């Protein structure tokens, strides 16, 4: 590692030394040359080197000397080039007025010399200068003029500059498609000249453009390309990109990727003390937790983001924050606060719109007017009038004075009238604003009523389904058990009959128990009151308990059970996992025939535990696979006409989701089925 640092240090020193050596060599040549065009050319080379090395003040000294010598020798080529470099340096120093003046002088000289390439270079530089000043349309015209010449000569560096200039101009006037087209060309040019830093800048711009166009998948691709090209040490750029990338994944409701990038972005920006990056991360995390219904986390993050947005005056992020806070309080039924955020949102939005639509006057080409002789003529006319004033002029003056007073009176009357109109207009505006606020409040209340109505309808549907299941499936099981007990009570059963019916009674009791278990958990999940209590426990113990419970069913149907489970700990709610495994094992038995095999196993993959329950039973068609795990009553009878409620897999899916896992199925008709469940091995929130 030390050798590597030494090598890098030597390389930097060598580059710096080689640059200094080139400057020194040209300076020495300049000192011993005669004051002719050769000296001007050498001085121009030195100015170019100093400009490239960003030693602008030093370059300006040589520019001044070279300009004097070029004018003395009337060397037009030298005057033109030195004027152009003077303009470039002024532009770098943000002295746009002097930069523009010198660009125009250089352009005029290059036109006289018929130097089309340098004319194009000057046009491109003027375009960049005007875009920086905010004159986008004018800058666009100059850049397009330059582009034709660069494309004709296939000048890669100049093309890259012209493409970027055009892209920036089109972006600034909201021509997003054109801006995208020229940024793609800029990226191609950056890659051809192997400019990694330039490529990163353009990729970032393209990602932002695609995000504006709602093409979030493309935006993600470009942001990820930026991360690949960015070194791990470049924390500031990574801190900017990570929250934006997380926000793009959030547009697809890809919560896992969004959470990963947003948390990394927040941590990095906090370390860097980057307020804006922290603000973007917190706003997007608040949005994510609001979507996932983690309202406490969302509230903490959004209120912290609000404070940061106010302190750094980040209008766009503040606007987003108000919108999210309104949604949060609407979800929490705090409609009075939601109304306040809605009002803050519209007020800030109006401020931003007014600022963006502020009239803008472009700088036009300077117009030179010859004022020679005008002042003298005016003075002569005045003297003449004063010297020859007559009584008639005095009368005319008095008449004009009367007219003036009459006009003044008219203005006073008109002003009074306008003031009254203004007061009336303000009163009407105030009334309109109050009416709008009342309408908005009513609208929010109506939304709340609609949401409550929908919630009640959903609960009613749950109730109807519960009654339907209780009146059919649960009633059947309990009726069978009651009939058996009545026979036993009446003494109608012999001892042999009693023993033979015990397994059937046990199975009916198990079926009723499982059904009731599923019903309770499903109804709780539908009413949003089911909360997991996760802990570390051994999966193998759960498998052993469930196999013992279902052993009699397996023997009755003649099914072979293969146990390939391993000792493995998961972090989840144990009782929920027991329900999941019991449901999946019961399903496997239900759809297996005599002689079929059920295999249970578990393994570790990517730091998570994966459970698999396979059977060689009847399988599931592709059409029916799409109906699984949905909140519906889809069910089919088993191999011995066993009935079901259609709730088992719905319960499994909801319980798996609550424990931060996932469940999926692989099946072929008449071949068999395998259900997979992935569960975390540690707390996902830590």
C-alpha positions in Angstrom: 0.0 0.0 0.0 2.9 2.4 0.9 4.5 1.6 -2.5 1.2 2.5 -4.2 1.0 5.9 -2.4 4.6 6.6 -3.3 3.9 5.8 -6.9 0.9 8.1 -7.1 2.9 10.9 -5.3 5.7 10.5 -7.8 3.3 10.6 -10.7 1.6 13.8 -9.5 5.1 15.4 -9.0 6.2 14.3 -12.4 3.1 15.8 -14.1 3.4 19.0 -12.2 7.1 19.1 -13.0 6.5 18.4 -16.7 4.0 21.3 -16.8 6.4 23.7 -15.1 9.2 22.5 -17.4 7.0 23.4 -20.5 6.3 26.9 -19.1 10.0 27.5 -18.3 11.1 26.3 -21.7 8.7 28.7 -23.5 9.6 31.6 -21.1 13.3 31.1 -21.9 12.6 30.9 -25.7 10.6 34.1 -25.4 13.4 36.0 -23.6 16.0 35.3 -26.4 13.7 35.9 -29.4 13.6 39.1 -31.5 10.4 41.2 -31.4 8.9 39.7 -34.5 6.0 37.4 -35.4 8.0 34.3 -34.1 8.0 35.9 -30.6 4.3 36.4 -30.9 3.7 32.8 -31.8 5.9 31.6 -28.8 4.0 34.0 -26.5 0.7 32.6 -27.8 1.9 29.0 -27.0 2.8 30.1 -23.5 -0.6 31.8 -23.0 -2.3 28.6 -24.1 -0.2 26.5 -21.6 -1.0 28.9 -18.8 -4.7 28.9 -19.6 -4.7 25.1 -19.7 -3.0 25.1 -16.2 -5.5 27.7 -15.0 -2.9 30.3 -14.2 -5.1 33.1 -15.5 -3.5 36.1 -13.9 -0.1 35.1 -15.2 -1.6 34.5 -18.6 -3.2 38.0 -18.7 0.3 39.6 -18.2 1.6 37.8 -21.3 -1.6 38.6 -23.2 -1.1 42.3 -22.5 2.6 42.2 -23.8 1.7 40.1 -26.8 -1.2 42.3 -27.7 1.0 45.4 -27.8 3.6 43.7 -29.9 1.0 42.3 -32.4 -0.5 45.8 -32.8 2.9 47.3 -33.2 3.7 44.8 -36.0 0.1 44.9 -37.3 0.0 41.1 -37.0 -3.7 40.4 -37.4 -3.5 36.6 -36.6 -1.8 37.3 -33.3 -4.3 40.1 -32.4 -7.2 37.8 -33.2 -6.0 34.8 -31.1 -4.8 36.9 -28.2 -8.2 38.7 -28.1 -10.0 35.3 -28.1 -7.9 34.0 -25.1 -8.5 37.2 -23.3 -12.2 36.6 -23.7 -11.9 33.0 -22.4 -10.1 34.2 -19.2 -12.7 36.9 -18.6 -15.5 34.3 -19.0 -13.8 32.0 -16.5 -13.6 35.0 -14.0 -17.4 35.5 -14.6 -16.8 38.9 -16.1 -19.4 38.3 -18.8 -19.5 41.8 -20.2 -15.7 42.0 -21.0 -15.8 38.4 -22.2 -18.6 39.2 -24.7 -16.8 42.4 -25.9 -13.6 40.5 -26.6 -15.4 37.5 -28.2 -17.1 39.9 -30.7 -13.8 41.6 -31.4 -12.0 38.3 -32.0 -14.9 37.1 -34.2 -14.7 40.2 -36.4 -10.9 39.7 -36.8 -11.3 36.0 -37.7 -14.0 37.0 -40.3 -11.5 39.4 -41.9 -8.9 36.6 -41.9 -11.5 34.1 -43.3 -10.6 31.7 -40.5 -13.8 29.5 -40.4 -12.6 27.2 -37.6 -11.8 29.9 -35.2 -15.0 31.7 -36.1 -16.8 28.5 -35.0 -14.8 28.3 -31.8 -15.7 31.9 -30.9 -19.4 31.3 -31.7 -19.4 28.3 -29.4 -17.7 30.3 -26.6 -20.2 33.1 -27.1 -23.0 30.5 -26.8 -21.6 29.2 -23.5 -21.2 32.8 -22.2 -24.8 33.8 -23.1 -26.2 30.6 -21.5 -24.3 31.3 -18.3 -25.8 34.8 -18.3 -29.3 33.4 -18.8 -29.7 34.4 -22.5 -30.6 30.8 -23.5 -32.2 31.5 -27.0 -29.2 33.7 -28.1 -26.7 31.1 -26.7 -28.5 28.4 -28.6 -28.2 30.3 -31.9 -24.5 30.8 -31.5 -23.9 27.1 -30.5 -25.8 25.8 -33.5 -23.7 28.0 -35.8 -20.5 26.5 -34.3 -21.7 22.9 -34.5 -21.9 22.8 -38.3 -18.2 23.6 -38.7 -17.1 21.2 -35.9 -19.1 18.3 -37.4 -17.7 19.0 -40.9 -14.1 18.8 -39.5 -15.0 16.0 -36.9 -13.2 17.9 -34.1 -13.9 15.7 -31.0 -13.0 18.1 -28.2 -14.8 21.0 -29.9 -17.9 18.8 -30.7 -18.1 17.7 -27.0 -18.1 21.3 -25.9 -20.7 22.3 -28.6 -23.0 19.4 -27.8 -22.9 20.2 -24.1 -23.6 23.9 -24.8 -26.7 23.0 -26.8 -27.9 20.4 -24.3 -27.6 23.1 -21.5 -29.5 25.7 -23.6 -32.3 23.3 -24.6 -32.6 22.1 -20.9 -32.8 25.8 -19.7 -35.7 26.5 -22.1 -37.5 23.3 -21.1 -36.9 21.5 -24.5 -36.3 18.3 -22.6 -36.3 15.9 -25.6 -33.7 18.0 -27.5 -31.6 18.4 -24.3 -31.7 14.6 -23.9 -30.6 14.1 -27.6 -27.6 16.4 -27.2 -26.6 15.0 -23.8 -26.5 11.5 -25.3 -24.2 13.0 -28.1 -22.1 14.7 -25.4 -21.7 11.4 -23.5 -20.5 9.6 -26.7 -18.0 12.4 -27.3 -16.8 12.3 -23.6 -16.2 8.5 -24.0 -14.3 9.0 -27.3 -11.8 11.3 -25.6 -11.8 9.1 -22.4 -12.9 11.9 -20.1 -14.2 10.0 -17.1 -15.1 13.1 -15.1 -17.1 14.6 -18.0 -18.9 11.2 -18.6 -20.0 11.2 -14.9 -21.4 14.8 -15.2 -23.4 13.9 -18.4 -24.7 10.6 -17.0 -26.0 12.4 -13.9 -27.7 15.0 -16.2 -29.3 12.3 -18.3 -30.6 10.6 -15.1 -32.2 13.8 -14.0 -33.7 14.4 -17.4 -35.3 10.9 -17.6 -36.6 11.4 -14.1 -38.3 14.6 -15.2 -39.9 12.7 -18.1 -41.2 10.0 -15.7 -38.9 7.4 -17.4 -37.7 6.2 -14.0 -36.2 2.9 -15.2 -33.8 4.7 -17.6 -33.1 7.2 -14.8 -32.1 4.3 -12.5 -29.8 2.8 -15.2 -28.0 6.1 -15.6 -27.7 6.8 -11.8 -26.2 3.3 -11.4 -23.7 3.9 -14.2 -22.6 7.1 -12.3 -22.1 5.0 -9.1 -20.0 2.4 -11.1 -17.8 5.2 -12.5 -17.5 7.1 -9.2 -14.6 6.1 -6.9 -15.5 4.8 -3.4 -13.6 7.8 -2.0 -15.8 10.4 -3.7 -18.2 10.6 -0.9 -19.8 14.0 -1.9 -20.9 12.6 -5.3 -22.1 9.3 -3.8 -24.0 11.3 -1.2 -25.8 13.2 -4.0 -26.6 10.2 -6.1 -27.7 7.6 -3.5 -30.8 9.5 -2.3 -31.9 10.2 -5.9 -31.4 6.6 -6.9 -33.5 5.5 -3.8 -36.2 7.9 -4.8 -36.3 6.5 -8.4 -36.8 2.9 -7.0 -39.5 4.3 -4.8 -41.5 5.3 -8.0 -41.7 1.5 -8.7 -42.7 0.6 -5.1 -39.5 -1.4 -5.0 -39.2 -0.8 -1.3 -36.2 -3.1 -0.6 -33.9 -1.3 -3.1 -35.3 2.1 -2.2 -34.6 1.5 1.5 -31.1 0.3 0.9 -30.0 3.3 -1.2 -31.9 5.9 1.0 -30.4 4.6 4.3 -26.9 4.5 2.7 -27.5 8.0 1.4 -28.8 9.4 4.7 -25.8 7.9 6.6 -23.3 9.3 4.2 -24.8 12.7 4.0 -25.0 12.9 7.8 -21.3 12.0 8.0 -20.5 14.7 5.4 -22.8 17.2 7.2 -24.4 17.8 3.8 -27.8 19.4 4.7 -29.3 19.2 1.2 -28.4 15.5 0.8 -29.7 14.7 4.2 -33.0 16.6 3.4 -33.5 14.6 0.1 -32.9 11.3 1.9 -35.3 12.1 4.8 -38.1 13.3 2.5 -37.8 10.1 0.4 -37.5 7.9 3.5 -40.6 9.6 5.0 -42.4 8.9 1.7 -41.3 5.2 1.8 -42.5 4.7 5.4 -45.8 6.5 4.6 -46.4 4.0 1.8 -45.5 1.1 4.0 -47.8 2.5 6.7 -44.9 2.9 9.2 -46.4 6.2 10.3 -44.3 6.9 13.4 -41.0 6.6 11.4 -42.5 8.7 8.6 -43.5 11.5 11.1 -40.0 11.7 12.7 -38.2 11.8 9.3 -40.6 14.3 7.7 -40.5 16.8 10.6 -36.7 16.6 10.7 -36.7 17.2 6.9 -39.1 20.2 7.4 -36.6 21.9 9.8 -33.7 21.4 7.4 -35.6 22.6 4.4 -36.5 25.8 6.3 -33.0 26.4 7.5 -31.4 26.1 4.0 -34.3 27.5 2.1 -34.7 24.5 -0.3 -38.0 25.4 -1.9 -38.6 22.3 -4.1 -37.8 19.9 -1.3 -39.9 22.0 1.1 -42.8 21.8 -1.3 -42.5 18.0 -1.4 -42.2 17.9 2.4 -45.5 19.9 2.8 -47.3 17.5 0.5 -46.0 14.4 2.4 -47.0 16.0 5.8 -50.5 16.6 4.4 -50.8 12.9 3.4 -49.4 11.8 6.8 -51.9 13.8 8.8 -54.8 12.8 6.5 -53.9 9.1 7.1 -53.8 9.8 10.8 -57.2 11.5 10.6 -55.7 14.8 11.7 -57.5 16.8 9.1 -57.1 20.2 10.8 -53.3 19.8 10.5 -53.6 18.4 7.0 -55.4 21.5 5.9 -52.6 23.7 7.3 -50.0 21.7 5.3 -52.2 22.0 2.2 -52.3 25.8 2.6 -48.6 26.0 3.1 -48.1 23.9 0.0 -50.1 26.2 -2.3 -48.6 29.4 -0.9 -45.1 28.1 -1.5 -46.1 26.7 -5.0 -47.4 30.2 -5.9 -44.1 31.8 -4.8 -42.1 29.4 -6.9 -44.3 29.9 -10.0 -44.1 33.7 -9.7 -40.3 33.5 -9.4 -40.1 31.2 -12.5 -42.4 33.4 -14.6 -40.6 36.6 -13.8 -40.2 38.5 -17.1 -36.7 38.2 -18.6 -35.2 40.5 -21.2 -32.4 39.0 -23.4 -29.3 41.1 -24.1 -29.3 42.1 -27.7 -26.4 42.9 -30.1 -25.0 46.3 -29.2 -26.2 49.2 -31.4 -23.8 52.0 -31.9 -25.3 55.5 -32.5 -23.4 58.5 -33.7 -24.6 61.4 -31.4 -22.2 63.8 -32.9 -23.6 67.4 -33.2 -26.9 66.6 -31.4 -26.1 68.4 -28.2 -24.9 71.6 -29.9 -28.0 71.8 -32.1 -30.3 71.5 -29.0 -28.4 74.2 -27.2 -28.6 76.6 -30.2 -32.4 76.0 -30.5 -33.0 76.8 -26.7 -31.0 80.0 -26.9 -32.9 81.1 -29.9 -36.2 80.4 -28.2 -35.3 82.3 -25.0 -34.0 85.3 -27.0 -37.1 85.6 -29.2 -39.9 84.8 -26.7 -42.9 87.1 -27.4 -46.3 87.9 -25.8 -47.9 85.3 -27.9 -45.5 82.7 -26.4 -46.5 83.9 -22.9 -50.2 83.5 -23.7 -49.5 80.0 -25.1 -47.6 79.2 -21.8 -50.6 80.4 -19.7 -52.9 78.2 -21.8 -50.7 75.2 -21.3 -50.7 75.9 -17.5 -54.5 75.8 -17.4 -54.5 72.6 -19.4 -51.9 71.2 -16.9 -54.1 72.0 -13.9 -57.2 70.5 -15.6 -55.2 67.3 -16.3 -54.0 67.2 -12.7 -57.6 67.4 -11.5 -58.6 64.6 -13.8 -55.7 62.5 -12.6 -56.8 63.0 -8.9 -60.4 62.0 -9.8 -59.2 59.0 -11.7 -56.8 58.0 -8.9 -59.7 58.1 -6.4 -61.8 56.0 -8.7 -58.9 53.5 -9.1 -58.4 53.3 -5.3 -62.1 52.5 -4.8 -61.8 49.8 -7.4 -58.7 48.4 -5.7 -60.4 48.2 -2.3 -63.4 46.5 -3.8 -61.2 44.1 -5.7 -59.3 43.2 -2.5 -62.5 42.6 -0.7 -63.7 40.3 -3.5 -60.3 38.5 -3.5 -60.5 38.0 0.3 -64.0 36.6 0.0 -62.9 34.3 -2.8 -59.9 33.1 -0.8 -62.0 32.3 2.2 -64.5 30.5 0.0 -61.6 28.4 -1.5 -60.3 27.5 1.9 -63.8 26.4 3.0 -64.1 24.3 -0.2 -60.7 22.8 0.4 -61.6 21.9 4.0 -64.9 20.3 2.8 -63.0 18.4 0.1 -60.5 17.0 2.7 -63.5 16.1 5.0 -65.2 14.3 2.1 -62.0 12.4 1.3 -61.9 11.3 5.0 -65.6 10.2 4.9 -65.0 8.2 1.7 -62.0 6.5 3.2 -64.0 5.6 6.3 -66.8 4.3 4.2 -64.4 2.1 2.2 -62.9 0.9 5.5 -66.4 0.0 6.8 -67.2 -1.8 3.5 -64.0 -3.8 3.8 -64.8 -4.8 7.4 -68.3 -5.7 6.3 -67.0 -7.9 3.6 -64.7 -9.6 6.1 -67.7 -10.2 8.4 -69.8 -11.7 5.5 -67.0 -14.0 4.6 -66.5 -15.1 8.3 -70.2 -15.9 8.6 -70.1 -17.8 5.3 -67.2 -19.9 6.4 -68.5 -20.5 9.9 -72.0 -21.5 8.6 -70.5 -24.1 6.2 -67.0 -25.5 6.9 -66.7 -24.9 10.6 -70.3 -26.0 11.1 -69.6 -29.3 9.3 -66.6 -30.2 11.5 -68.4 -29.3 14.7 -71.6 -31.2 13.7 -69.5 -34.3 13.1 -67.8 -34.0 16.5 -71.2 -33.4 18.2 -72.8 -36.4 16.5 -70.0 -38.6 17.8 -70.3 -37.3 21.3 -74.1 -37.8 21.2 -73.6 -41.5 20.2 -71.1 -41.9 23.0 -73.5 -40.3 25.5 -76.4 -42.6 24.5 -74.2 -45.7 24.8 -74.9 -46.6 21.1 -71.3 -47.4 20.4 -69.4 -50.6 21.2 -65.9 -50.4 22.4 -64.5 -51.6 19.0 -66.6 -49.0 17.2 -65.4 -46.3 19.7 -61.8 -47.2 19.0 -62.3 -47.2 15.2 -63.9 -43.8 15.3 -61.3 -42.1 17.5 -58.9 -41.2 14.5 -61.8 -39.7 12.6 -62.8 -37.6 15.6 -59.2 -36.5 16.1 -59.0 -35.5 12.4 -62.2 -33.5 12.6 -61.0 -31.7 15.7 -57.7 -30.9 14.0 -59.5 -29.6 10.9 -61.8 -27.5 13.1 -58.8 -26.2 15.1 -56.8 -25.3 12.0 -59.8 -23.7 10.3 -60.6 -21.6 13.4 -56.9 -20.7 13.7 -56.8 -19.4 10.1 -60.1 -17.6 10.5 -59.0 -15.7 13.6 -55.6 -14.7 12.1 -57.1 -13.8 8.7 -59.8 -11.6 10.3 -57.3 -9.9 12.5 -55.0 -9.2 9.5 -58.0 -7.8 7.5 -58.8 -5.4 10.4 -55.1 -4.3 10.7 -54.6 -5.4 14.2 -52.2 -8.3 13.7 -48.7 -7.4 15.0 -45.7 -9.8 15.0 -43.6 -10.5 18.1 -40.3 -11.6 16.5 -37.6 -13.6 18.3 -34.8 -16.1 17.5 -35.9 -19.7 17.4 -34.9 -23.0 15.9 -36.9 -24.0 12.8 -36.2 -27.7 13.2 -38.2 -27.7 16.5 -41.3 -26.3 14.7 -41.0 -28.9 11.9 -40.8 -31.8 14.5 -44.0 -30.5 16.4 -45.9 -30.2 13.1 -44.8 -33.6 11.8 -46.0 -35.2 15.1 -49.3 -33.4 14.8 -50.0 -34.6 11.2 -48.5 -38.1 11.5 -51.9 -39.7 11.7 -53.1 -38.0 8.5 -50.0 -39.1 6.6 -50.5 -42.8 7.7 -54.2 -42.7 6.8 -53.5 -41.5 3.2 -50.4 -43.7 2.8 -48.0 -40.8 2.1 -44.3 -41.0 2.7 -42.6 -38.1 4.6 -38.9 -37.3 4.0 -37.4 -35.0 6.6 -34.3 -33.2 5.4 -34.5 -30.3 7.8 -31.4 -28.9 9.5 -30.9 -27.0 12.8 -31.3 -23.3 11.8 -32.3 -20.2 13.6 -34.6 -17.5 12.2 -35.7 -14.1 13.4 -39.6 -14.1 13.2 -42.8 -14.5 15.2 -42.7 -18.2 16.1 -46.5 -18.7 16.4 -46.9 -17.2 12.9 -44.2 -19.4 11.4 -46.0 -22.5 13.0 -49.2 -21.5 11.3 -47.4 -21.1 7.9 -45.7 -24.5 8.1 -48.9 -26.2 9.4 -50.9 -24.8 6.5 -48.3 -25.7 3.9 -47.9 -29.3 5.2 -51.7 -29.7 5.4 -52.0 -28.5 1.8 -49.3 -31.0 0.7 -51.2 -33.9 2.4 -54.5 -32.7 1.0 -53.3 -32.8 -2.6 -51.2 -36.0 -2.4 -52.3 -39.6 -3.2 -51.4 -42.9 -1.7 -47.7 -43.6 -2.3 -46.8 -40.0 -3.0 -43.8 -38.4 -1.1 -43.7 -35.1 0.8 -40.2 -33.7 1.4 -39.5 -30.9 4.0 -36.1 -29.1 4.0 -34.4 -25.8 4.8 -31.2 -24.1 3.7 -29.3 -20.9 4.1 -29.0 -18.5 1.1 -27.6 -15.0 1.0 -27.9 -14.7 4.8 -31.5 -15.8 4.9 -33.2 -19.0 5.7 -35.3 -20.7 2.9 -37.9 -23.4 3.8 -39.2 -25.8 1.1 -42.2 -28.1 1.3 -42.4 -30.4 -1.8 -44.9 -33.0 -2.8 -45.3 -35.4 -5.7 -49.1 -34.9 -5.8 -51.5 -33.6 -8.4 -49.7 -30.2 -8.9 -51.3 -26.8 -9.8 -52.1 -25.5 -13.3 -50.5 -22.2 -14.4 -53.9 -20.6 -14.4 -54.6 -21.5 -10.8 -51.1 -20.5 -9.6 -52.0 -16.9 -10.4 -54.9 -17.1 -8.0 -52.9 -18.3 -5.0 -51.9 -15.9 -2.2 -54.7 -13.5 -3.1 -57.4 -12.2 -0.8 -60.0 -14.5 -2.3 -61.9 -17.7 -1.5 -60.3 -19.7 -4.3 -60.1 -23.4 -3.3 -60.2 -26.9 -4.8 -61.0 -30.3 -3.2 -58.2 -32.7 -2.2 -57.4 -36.1 -3.5 -60.0 -37.6 -1.1 -62.5 -34.8 -1.6 -61.2 -32.8 1.4 -62.7 -29.3 1.5 -61.0 -26.0 2.1 -61.8 -22.3 2.8 -59.3 -20.7 0.4 -57.8 -18.8 3.4 -54.7 -21.0 4.1 -52.4 -19.5 1.5 -53.8 -16.0 2.0 -52.9 -16.3 5.7 -49.4 -17.6 4.8 -48.7 -14.7 2.5 -49.8 -12.1 5.0 -47.9 -13.7 7.9 -44.7 -14.0 5.7 -45.0 -10.3 4.7 -45.4 -9.3 8.4 -42.1 -11.1 9.2 -40.2 -9.4 6.3 -40.0 -12.6 4.3 -41.4 -13.8 0.9 -43.3 -16.8 -0.3 -43.5 -18.4 -3.8 -44.5 -21.6 -5.5 -43.2 -23.8 -8.3 -45.5 -26.5 -9.7 -46.2 -28.7 -12.7 -49.6 -30.3 -13.2 -49.6 -34.1 -12.3 -45.9 -33.9 -11.3 -45.9 -32.1 -8.0 -45.6 -28.8 -6.1 -43.0 -27.0 -4.0 -43.7 -24.0 -1.8 -40.8 -21.9 -0.7 -40.7 -19.5 2.3 -37.7 -17.1 2.8 -37.3 -15.6 6.4 -34.6 -13.3 7.9 -32.0 -14.7 10.3 -31.6 -11.4 12.1 -33.6 -8.2 12.8 -34.0 -6.4 9.4 -34.5 -3.1 11.1 -31.2 -3.0 12.9 
